[in-house]
Amino acid sequence: NEDFSQGTGSWMTDVKGSQGTNPWSALSSGKTCMQAYAVVDTTKFASEVWLVSAPMNLKEQGAVAPKLSFNHYHQLCAGNPEDQLQLKITSDGATWHDVAIPTYSAGVLPRYTNSGEIDMTEYIGENVQIAFVYISTVVSAPRWSITDVHISEMKHVR
């Protein structure tokens, strides 16, 4: 389980492109989380920044039917959240695959919503990394908060 109570922990941010600073930051007021928000004062910045886990070996952890889930919320998204708030996975560190997030929050109030279960059975026996991908534009720079990242049948998501 990763609740980001120790900041990013073993996760890292990867800036693919950004007009401003890295929008991912650890927050501890209320519930600890990682939050992306590419707004400084009232100026929205275009960016693509990834929050990437350390490699995890599902076989070593004894996983049989692992499921990924996390709690998250978003606000201020102008359009479909799927276009700007994404999840990806890799088993080789180079080729990233899109993973559908089953459930997004309503996008109005800062209330956490569980993502729903994401089947990771096809990755048993592999070293995988997951990435939360935040994409903003000068028109739409949503706020995205993520916490309680959990893969069932694993001791740690690090």
C-alpha positions, -999 to 999 in steps of 0.1 A, spaced: 0 0 0 13 35 -8 -4 64 8 25 89 1 28 97 38 65 98 33 63 120 2 71 103 -31 89 74 -13 104 51 -40 82 67 -67 97 92 -91 84 120 -113 94 121 -150 88 154 -167 81 147 -204 73 183 -212 64 213 -191 62 250 -195 62 255 -158 76 236 -128 69 199 -120 32 199 -111 34 167 -89 38 174 -52 33 155 -19 5 170 3 -1 161 39 -30 184 49 -59 162 56 -52 129 37 -17 124 25 -15 121 -13 4 131 -44 -12 159 -63 -7 173 -97 -18 208 -105 -1 229 -133 -13 263 -122 8 291 -107 -13 320 -94 -40 319 -121 -18 308 -150 -23 273 -165 7 256 -179 10 229 -206 27 198 -192 30 161 -193 45 147 -161 45 111 -149 45 97 -114 62 63 -118 65 35 -93 97 15 -87 97 -19 -104 76 -46 -87 80 -83 -93 45 -99 -91 59 -134 -91 83 -129 -61 53 -115 -41 34 -147 -47 6 -130 -67 -20 -153 -83 -47 -128 -93 -34 -93 -85 -56 -63 -88 -45 -26 -87 -67 0 -71 -62 35 -57 -82 64 -44 -82 97 -64 -101 128 -72 -99 155 -98 -112 190 -102 -112 217 -129 -109 193 -159 -123 209 -190 -134 179 -209 -130 141 -204 -107 133 -175 -95 102 -195 -77 126 -219 -56 143 -192 -55 119 -162 -41 85 -173 -27 53 -160 0 33 -179 20 1 -172 53 -13 -185 70 -47 -180 102 -37 -198 107 -1 -187 105 12 -223 71 3 -238 42 18 -218 6 5 -223 -25 25 -216 -47 11 -188 -83 22 -184 -92 37 -150 -127 23 -143 -139 51 -121 -132 88 -119 -146 112 -94 -174 136 -104 -148 163 -107 -167 189 -87 -158 185 -50 -125 172 -36 -139 138 -26 -119 107 -31 -133 79 -53 -119 44 -56 -106 37 -90 -122 2 -91 -102 -30 -96 -77 -32 -124 -67 -67 -133 -30 -73 -135 -30 -110 -140 -13 -108 -173 18 -93 -156 24 -122 -131 60 -132 -132 72 -99 -146 88 -67 -132 62 -40 -137 60 -3 -132 29 18 -131 26 54 -140 0 81 -133 2 104 -162 -9 140 -158 -14 161 -189 -24 198 -188 -29 225 -213 -31 263 -212 -68 258 -214 -73 229 -190 -50 222 -160 -70 200 -136 -61 191 -101 -55 154 -96 -49 138 -62 -39 102 -57 -35 81 -26 -38 45 -12 -23 28 -42 -27 -9 -36 -20 -41 -55 -38 -70 -39 -17 -100 -29 14 -78 -26 31 -66 6 42 -33 -7 37 -10 -37 71 7 -38 
